[in-house]
Amino acid sequence: MREMLTAMLEWWESETPFALATVVATSASAPRRPGAAMTVNIAGEALGSVSGGCVEGAVYDTARRVLASGEPALETFGFSDDDAFAVGLTCGGTISVFVQRIDRTTAPDLPAIAAAVADAEPVAMATVVSGGAPVGARRVVWLDRVAGTLGAPGLDVAVTQDARGMLSQGQSGQRRYGPAGQRRRDAVTVFIQSFAPPPRMLVFGAIDFAHAATRIGVFLGYHVTVCDARSVFATRRRFPEAHEVVVEWPHRYLTRTTVDPSTVICILTHDPKFDVPLLKVALRTSAGYIGAMGSRRTHADRLARLREAGVTDDELARIRAPIGLDLGARTPEETAVSIAAEIIQNRWRGSGRPLSTTAGPIHL
């Protein structure tokens, strides 16, 4: 939904009602994760996707119906054994989609949500999708404040606590409660969607490979920073897609910037005067991915220098080098795809093998 917020806010401000269809639950090889969304406005314009094409037509029809009636709807779609061309997910999974009319009355909080997302302020949106509480009731939860109610004080308190916990982990999903917010009850189902700040990609080395890596990082949803000590190379003109371009010695910048387990560090300089002090700092952060460019010979020399600098073998084992998966990449753009593939594989613990040679769920 994040990528549609600008259009949604424009419709809201112009008093153009629209329906918001959100994936609230999935199973097996469902093509999209909870939180994927599609919007349909009163004029019939649609944005976004809930299934990659499998059930868009059916969800579109439901959205038009919800717009007309004002009544929310929760629908589940899955594969039909009887008719492969029936509405359903031919991938074999199932998705549950909640559809709700959005206008100034039903969603007075939309501008506040959009502002928080634009400012990279963590915010979560909790919506009752089924059960005894008013279906469609919404509560918006920030780290320091709330807006809206789900209809019962106890339910508001329980959902606020859970939403803040999920927000800290960047998680979205369903939670079930009793009518008054009791845990271990399933009378009320609430979908909590987290809008945490995007993860960071730190690209060190303002070279042509970095330009390609920056573009694919932005495409994948990362907040991308390019850093190099050489001001002639680290310029906004050379990296227009990057969110930040920093001229500073890489290890000094990394020492003072924020790194967490979602952070990706790509070291593309393959120059020991930059790489060794930078890796010494990087390997003692909580970054979830640390990759370094260079030949096997370059990396062997780099490892020797790092050991001399006091880096342990356990720390050195965190380095992905040579960076990327073995795709046979040659050009900067192909190399960027190789790096992105390894980042995705590392994030979701995929095998990295061709799907045609594997069995089991495609989307874990």
Buried (B, 14 or more C-beta within 10 A) or exposed (E): BEEBBEBBBEBBEEEBBBBBBBBBBBBBBBBBEBBBBBBBBBEEEBBBBBBEEBBBEBBBEBBBEBBEEBEBBBBEBBBEEEEEEEBBBBBBBBBBBBBBBBBEEBBBBBBBBBEBBEEEBBBBBBBBBBBBBBBBBBBBBBEEEBBBBBBBEBBBEBBBEBBBBBBEEBBBBBBBBBBBBBEEEEBBBBBBBBBBBBBBBBBBBBBEBBBBBBBBBBEBEBBBBBBBBEEEBBBEEBBEEBBBBBBBBBBBBBBEBEBEEBBBBBBBBBBBEBBBBBBBBBBBBEBBBBBBBBEEEBBEBBBEBBEEEEBEEEBBEBBBBBBBBEEEBEEBBBBBBBBBBBBBBBBEEBEEEEEEEEEEEBEE
